[in-house]
Amino acid sequence: MDMELPAVLGGVPVREAPIGYGHQYIDEDDIAAVADTLRNGDLTCGPKIEELERKLCEVTGAKYAAAVSNGTAALHLSALAAGFREGDEVIVSSITFAASANCILYCGAKPVFADINPETYNLDPKSVEKLITPRTKGIVAVDFTGQSVDHDAIGEICRKHHLVLIEDAAHAIGTRYRGRPVGSIADMTCFSFHPVKTVTSGEGGAVATNDKGLYRRLLRLRSHGITRSREEMVHPSDALWYNEQVELGFNYRLTDIQAALLISQLGKLPAFAARRKEIAAQYDAAFAGMKEIVVQKEIPESDTVRHLYILRLNMDRLACDRRQFFDALHGENIYSQVHYLPVYWHSYYEKLGYEKGLCPNAEKYYREVMSLPLYYSLTDEDVQSVIKAVKKLVNYFRR
């Protein structure tokens, strides 16, 4: 499209100071928790890790939780614990951060990309069912934007075909499915605590599971494959100093400093969740009657804590493309982001032989969306500025 855009529509931007799409919230309690840990001297492998893991079990309803260095580490260790290896196929959502698929490659297995539901943007169970072969060993299902995947349908597929279900809940801490917390349903559920997520440890992640055997292996794998448990050793010894590497693992440990911050943040999760729901509801109400904008559908089974709010443009009613709308919104000092490029469109995956056209719903979705600002410290005035800017652009670009 060859439309020339004014730098700022109407001459004066909606906001004088920019609003970013995501931001962490850190208060004095968080700072004090970190300072106390620094003073106490246990900086890693200390008591804060076990305290955090107990807290995560409370929040997620899982029997076990293994804290790790980041969300990608959580996915990698889950894929290893699931036993994915060369020759296996693992089905994964096409609209997600690359790590959801990369963890499959790390194990030598092949990612197989499933299409999304065009209304919820989550993994489409019908697409999954069509992709299953004798080589399929698991599914990595992403709770995109924070909305839970359809556990009824995906769980039935996994039971029918004896597949391991890894739930990528990087967006979804605090979300519930049919009243059950995300983290208590899948074989393994992976969380991320990056600064733009609902709660943060700076960098950090965790795997929640109800399977003790998987949990024990996750603990080994996050710490070089080394164990102090005599039951797990090949050559057991009761010497206090003795430990033994029984498999090839990694240094994916979280520090006590990060754990202290996250414990403090988890105490604020109810407030964070409530505010994110309020903001999403304000956006939904503002855009519900606008034919130029499509609002993400939420399934009734999911009580969702949104990590992202997706603005989807109805291109049939707008005389612009997504880039023009995105840039114009930036000109109004509303900074958005795009989540995500279909994973198999990345040049690395192109080199592996993946081609465009695999997932039509995902590809159409990508051309039409951007993520609006959504975080705890957004004020109602900020939210109204975002809404005002979006409506201003819709009026300008309306066909």
C-alpha positions as CSV (number, residue, x, y, z in Angstrom):
1,M,0.0,0.0,0.0
2,D,1.3,3.4,-1.0
3,M,-0.5,5.7,1.5
4,E,1.6,8.5,2.8
5,L,1.2,8.9,6.6
6,P,1.5,12.0,8.7
7,A,4.2,11.5,11.4
8,V,1.5,12.2,14.0
9,L,-2.2,12.0,13.1
10,G,-4.0,15.2,13.9
11,G,-0.8,17.0,14.7
12,V,-0.7,16.3,18.4
13,P,-0.1,12.8,19.9
14,V,-2.5,11.4,22.3
15,R,0.3,11.0,24.9
16,E,3.2,13.3,25.6
17,A,5.1,10.6,27.4
18,P,5.3,7.1,25.8
19,I,3.5,4.0,27.2
20,G,5.5,0.8,26.7
21,Y,3.7,-2.5,26.0
22,G,5.0,-4.2,29.1
23,H,6.8,-3.4,32.3
24,Q,7.6,-5.1,35.7
25,Y,6.4,-3.7,39.0
26,I,9.0,-3.7,41.8
27,D,8.2,-2.3,45.2
28,E,10.1,-1.8,48.5
29,D,9.1,-5.2,49.8
30,D,10.7,-6.8,46.7
31,I,13.9,-4.8,47.2
32,A,14.0,-5.7,51.0
33,A,13.6,-9.4,50.2
34,V,16.6,-9.3,47.9
35,A,18.6,-7.2,50.3
36,D,17.9,-9.7,53.1
37,T,19.1,-12.6,51.0
38,L,22.3,-10.7,50.1
39,R,23.0,-10.1,53.8
40,N,22.3,-13.7,54.8
41,G,25.0,-15.1,52.6
42,D,23.2,-17.9,50.8
43,L,23.3,-16.6,47.2
44,T,22.7,-19.9,45.4
45,C,21.6,-23.4,46.2
46,G,20.3,-22.1,49.5
47,P,17.0,-22.2,51.4
48,K,15.2,-19.6,49.3
49,I,15.1,-22.1,46.4
50,E,13.1,-24.7,48.4
51,E,10.9,-21.9,49.8
52,L,10.1,-20.7,46.3
53,E,9.3,-24.2,45.1
54,R,6.9,-24.7,48.0
55,K,5.3,-21.4,47.1
56,L,5.0,-22.4,43.4
57,C,3.3,-25.6,44.4
58,E,0.7,-23.6,46.4
59,V,0.1,-21.3,43.5
60,T,-0.1,-23.9,40.7
61,G,-1.6,-26.8,42.6
62,A,1.2,-29.1,41.5
63,K,2.8,-31.6,43.8
64,Y,6.3,-30.7,42.7
65,A,8.1,-27.6,41.3
66,A,11.6,-27.3,40.1
67,A,12.9,-23.7,39.8
68,V,15.3,-23.1,36.9
69,S,17.3,-20.2,35.4
70,N,14.7,-19.2,32.8
71,G,11.6,-20.3,30.8
72,T,13.7,-21.7,28.0
73,A,15.6,-23.9,30.5
74,A,12.3,-25.1,31.8
75,L,11.2,-26.1,28.3
76,H,14.5,-27.8,27.5
77,L,14.6,-29.8,30.7
78,S,11.0,-30.8,30.2
79,A,11.7,-32.1,26.7
80,L,14.7,-34.0,28.0
81,A,12.7,-35.5,30.9
82,A,9.9,-36.4,28.5
83,G,12.5,-38.5,26.6
84,F,12.2,-36.7,23.2
85,R,15.1,-37.8,21.0
86,E,16.3,-38.1,17.4
87,G,13.6,-39.7,15.2
88,D,10.7,-38.4,17.3
89,E,8.2,-35.8,16.3
90,V,6.6,-33.3,18.7
91,I,3.7,-31.2,17.8
92,V,3.9,-27.5,18.8
93,S,1.9,-24.3,18.3
94,S,3.0,-22.2,15.4
95,I,2.3,-18.9,17.1
96,T,4.6,-18.7,20.1
97,F,8.1,-17.6,21.1
98,A,10.8,-19.7,19.3
99,A,11.8,-21.4,22.6
100,S,8.6,-23.5,22.5
101,A,9.9,-25.2,19.4
102,N,13.6,-24.9,20.0
103,C,13.4,-27.1,23.0
104,I,12.3,-29.9,20.7
105,L,15.3,-29.3,18.5
106,Y,17.7,-29.3,21.5
107,C,16.8,-33.0,22.0
108,G,17.3,-33.9,18.4
109,A,13.6,-34.4,17.7
110,K,11.5,-32.7,15.0
111,P,9.0,-29.9,15.7
112,V,5.7,-30.3,13.8
113,F,3.8,-27.1,13.7
114,A,0.0,-27.1,14.3
115,D,-2.3,-24.3,13.3
116,I,-4.1,-22.1,15.7
117,N,-7.8,-21.6,16.4
118,P,-8.6,-18.3,14.5
119,E,-10.7,-17.0,17.3
120,T,-8.8,-17.9,20.5
121,Y,-5.2,-18.0,18.9
122,N,-4.4,-21.1,20.9
123,L,-3.4,-24.5,19.5
124,D,-6.3,-26.0,17.4
125,P,-6.9,-29.6,18.6
126,K,-8.3,-30.5,15.1
127,S,-5.0,-29.4,13.6
128,V,-3.1,-31.4,16.2
129,E,-5.1,-34.6,15.5
130,K,-4.3,-34.4,11.7
131,L,-0.5,-34.2,12.4
132,I,-0.1,-37.3,14.5
133,T,2.0,-40.1,13.1
134,P,3.6,-43.2,14.6
135,R,6.7,-41.0,15.4
136,T,4.7,-38.5,17.4
137,K,5.8,-38.6,21.1
138,G,4.4,-35.4,22.6
139,I,2.7,-32.0,22.4
140,V,4.1,-28.7,23.5
141,A,0.8,-26.7,24.0
142,V,1.2,-22.9,24.6
143,D,-1.2,-20.9,26.8
144,F,-1.0,-18.0,24.4
145,T,-1.6,-14.5,25.9
146,G,-2.4,-16.3,29.3
147,Q,-5.5,-18.1,28.1
148,S,-5.4,-21.8,28.9
149,V,-5.3,-24.3,26.0
150,D,-8.3,-26.6,25.6
151,H,-7.2,-29.2,28.1
152,D,-10.3,-31.4,27.5
153,A,-9.6,-31.9,23.8
154,I,-5.8,-31.9,24.0
155,G,-5.8,-34.2,27.0
156,E,-8.0,-36.7,25.2
157,I,-5.6,-36.7,22.2
158,C,-2.7,-37.3,24.5
159,R,-4.4,-40.2,26.3
160,K,-5.6,-41.7,23.0
161,H,-2.1,-41.7,21.4
162,H,0.0,-42.1,24.6
163,L,1.7,-38.7,24.2
164,V,3.5,-36.5,26.8
165,L,1.9,-33.1,27.3
166,I,4.2,-30.2,28.1
167,E,2.3,-27.1,28.7
168,D,4.1,-23.9,27.9
169,A,2.5,-21.6,30.5
170,A,5.1,-18.8,30.2
171,H,2.1,-16.4,29.8
172,A,-0.3,-18.0,32.2
173,I,0.7,-18.0,35.8
174,G,-2.5,-17.5,37.8
175,T,-4.8,-18.7,35.1
176,R,-7.3,-21.5,35.9
177,Y,-8.9,-24.1,33.6
178,R,-12.3,-25.4,34.9
179,G,-11.2,-24.1,38.3
180,R,-7.9,-25.9,38.3
181,P,-4.7,-23.8,38.4
182,V,-2.5,-24.0,35.3
183,G,0.4,-26.1,36.5
184,S,-1.6,-28.9,37.9
185,I,-3.0,-30.4,34.7
186,A,-0.3,-31.3,32.1
187,D,2.5,-33.8,32.6
188,M,4.8,-30.9,32.9
189,T,4.1,-27.2,32.9
190,C,6.7,-24.6,32.2
191,F,6.7,-21.0,33.5
192,S,8.8,-17.9,32.7
193,F,9.5,-15.1,35.1
194,H,11.0,-12.6,32.6
195,P,10.4,-8.9,33.6
196,V,7.4,-8.4,31.3
197,K,5.6,-11.4,32.7
198,T,2.9,-11.2,35.4
199,V,5.5,-11.9,38.2
200,T,9.3,-11.7,37.8
201,S,12.6,-12.8,39.2
202,G,14.6,-10.8,36.6
203,E,15.2,-14.0,34.7
204,G,13.9,-17.3,35.9
205,G,11.6,-20.2,35.2
206,A,10.1,-23.3,36.7
207,V,8.6,-26.7,35.8
208,A,5.6,-27.9,37.7
209,T,4.6,-31.6,37.7
210,N,2.6,-34.2,39.7
211,D,5.0,-37.0,38.7
212,K,7.7,-37.6,41.3
213,G,10.0,-39.5,38.8
214,L,9.9,-36.6,36.4
215,Y,10.5,-34.1,39.2
216,R,13.6,-36.0,40.4
217,R,15.0,-36.1,36.9
218,L,14.4,-32.4,36.5
219,L,16.3,-31.7,39.6
220,R,19.3,-33.7,38.3
221,L,19.2,-32.2,34.9
222,R,19.2,-28.6,36.1
223,S,22.4,-29.3,38.1
224,H,24.8,-31.0,35.6
225,G,23.1,-34.4,36.0
226,I,24.7,-34.8,39.4
227,T,22.9,-36.4,42.3
228,R,23.6,-36.9,46.0
229,S,20.8,-39.5,46.3
230,R,22.2,-43.0,46.9
231,E,19.1,-44.5,45.2
232,E,20.1,-42.7,42.0
233,M,23.8,-43.4,42.0
234,V,25.5,-46.2,40.1
235,H,28.3,-46.4,42.7
236,P,26.6,-45.3,45.9
237,S,28.5,-44.0,48.9
238,D,27.4,-42.7,52.3
239,A,30.4,-40.2,52.4
240,L,29.1,-36.8,53.1
241,W,31.2,-35.3,50.4
242,Y,30.2,-37.7,47.7
243,N,28.2,-36.9,44.7
244,E,27.9,-38.6,41.3
245,Q,27.1,-37.5,37.7
246,V,24.7,-40.1,36.4
247,E,23.7,-38.3,33.2
248,L,24.6,-35.3,31.1
249,G,22.9,-32.2,32.6
250,F,23.2,-28.5,32.6
251,N,23.8,-25.6,35.0
252,Y,20.2,-24.3,34.9
253,R,20.0,-23.3,38.5
254,L,18.2,-20.2,39.8
255,T,20.0,-18.1,42.5
256,D,18.6,-17.4,45.9
257,I,18.7,-13.7,45.0
258,Q,16.2,-14.3,42.2
259,A,14.2,-16.7,44.3
260,A,13.8,-14.1,47.0
261,L,12.5,-11.6,44.5
262,L,10.0,-14.1,43.0
263,I,8.7,-15.2,46.4
264,S,7.9,-11.6,47.2
265,Q,6.3,-11.1,43.7
266,L,4.1,-14.2,44.1
267,G,2.7,-12.6,47.2
268,K,1.3,-9.9,44.9
269,L,0.0,-12.3,42.3
270,P,-3.7,-11.9,43.2
271,A,-3.4,-8.1,42.9
272,F,-1.4,-8.3,39.7
273,A,-4.0,-10.8,38.2
274,A,-6.9,-8.6,39.2
275,R,-5.5,-5.5,37.6
276,R,-4.6,-7.3,34.4
277,K,-8.2,-8.5,34.2
278,E,-9.5,-5.0,34.8
279,I,-7.4,-3.6,32.0
280,A,-8.3,-6.4,29.5
281,A,-12.0,-5.8,30.4
282,Q,-11.7,-2.1,29.6
283,Y,-10.1,-2.8,26.3
284,D,-12.8,-5.4,25.5
285,A,-15.6,-3.0,26.3
286,A,-14.0,-0.2,24.3
287,F,-13.5,-2.3,21.2
288,A,-16.5,-4.6,21.3
289,G,-18.7,-2.6,19.0
290,M,-16.0,-1.7,16.4
291,K,-16.1,-3.6,13.2
292,E,-12.6,-2.6,12.3
293,I,-11.2,-4.5,15.3
294,V,-11.4,-8.2,16.3
295,V,-11.4,-9.0,20.0
296,Q,-9.7,-12.3,21.1
297,K,-12.3,-14.9,22.1
298,E,-11.9,-16.5,25.5
299,I,-13.2,-20.0,26.1
300,P,-15.5,-20.3,29.1
301,E,-13.3,-23.0,30.7
302,S,-10.4,-20.5,31.1
303,D,-10.3,-18.0,33.9
304,T,-7.5,-16.1,32.2
305,V,-4.8,-13.8,33.7
306,R,-3.7,-12.0,30.5
307,H,0.0,-11.5,29.8
308,L,-0.8,-10.0,26.5
309,Y,-3.7,-8.1,25.0
310,I,-3.9,-8.7,21.3
311,L,-5.3,-6.0,19.0
312,R,-6.4,-7.6,15.7
313,L,-7.2,-5.5,12.7
314,N,-10.1,-6.3,10.3
315,M,-8.2,-5.5,7.1
316,D,-11.3,-5.5,5.0
317,R,-12.5,-2.4,6.8
318,L,-9.2,-0.5,7.1
319,A,-7.3,1.3,4.3
320,C,-3.9,0.4,5.8
321,D,-1.7,-2.5,6.6
322,R,-0.5,-3.6,10.0
323,R,2.8,-1.9,9.7
324,Q,1.2,1.5,8.9
325,F,-1.2,1.1,11.9
326,F,1.7,0.0,14.2
327,D,3.9,3.0,13.1
328,A,1.0,5.4,13.5
329,L,0.3,4.1,17.0
330,H,3.9,4.6,17.8
331,G,3.5,8.2,16.6
332,E,0.8,8.6,19.2
333,N,3.4,7.5,21.8
334,I,1.6,4.2,22.4
335,Y,4.3,1.5,22.0
336,S,3.0,-1.9,21.0
337,Q,4.8,-5.1,20.0
338,V,4.0,-8.1,17.7
339,H,3.5,-11.6,19.2
340,Y,4.6,-13.6,17.2
341,L,6.1,-14.4,13.9
342,P,5.1,-18.0,13.0
343,V,8.0,-19.9,14.3
344,Y,8.7,-21.7,11.1
345,W,9.0,-18.3,9.3
346,H,12.3,-17.6,11.1
347,S,15.3,-18.0,8.8
348,Y,16.8,-20.7,10.9
349,Y,13.7,-22.9,10.5
350,E,13.7,-22.0,6.8
351,K,17.2,-23.5,6.5
352,L,15.8,-26.7,8.2
353,G,13.3,-27.0,5.3
354,Y,10.1,-25.5,6.8
355,E,8.1,-23.5,4.2
356,K,5.4,-20.9,4.4
357,G,1.8,-22.1,4.0
358,L,2.0,-24.7,6.8
359,C,-0.5,-23.0,9.1
360,P,-2.9,-20.6,7.2
361,N,-4.7,-19.4,10.3
362,A,-1.4,-18.5,12.0
363,E,-0.1,-16.7,9.0
364,K,-3.2,-14.6,8.6
365,Y,-3.2,-13.9,12.3
366,Y,0.4,-12.6,12.1
367,R,-0.3,-10.1,9.4
368,E,-3.1,-8.5,11.4
369,V,-2.1,-8.2,15.1
370,M,-0.1,-6.2,17.6
371,S,0.0,-6.3,21.4
372,L,-1.3,-3.3,23.4
373,P,0.2,-2.1,26.7
374,L,-0.8,-4.4,29.5
375,Y,0.8,-4.4,33.0
376,Y,0.0,-3.8,36.6
377,S,1.1,-0.2,37.0
378,L,-0.9,1.1,34.0
379,T,-3.4,3.7,35.3
380,D,-6.9,4.0,34.1
381,E,-5.8,7.3,32.5
382,D,-3.1,5.3,30.6
383,V,-5.6,2.7,29.5
384,Q,-7.9,5.4,28.2
385,S,-5.0,7.0,26.3
386,V,-4.4,3.7,24.6
387,I,-8.1,3.3,23.7
388,K,-8.2,6.9,22.5
389,A,-5.2,6.4,20.2
390,V,-6.6,3.2,18.7
391,K,-9.9,4.8,18.0
392,K,-8.2,7.8,16.5
393,L,-6.3,5.6,14.1
394,V,-9.4,3.5,13.2
395,N,-11.3,6.7,12.3
396,Y,-8.4,7.9,10.2
397,F,-7.9,4.6,8.3
398,R,-11.5,3.5,8.1
399,R,-12.5,2.7,4.5
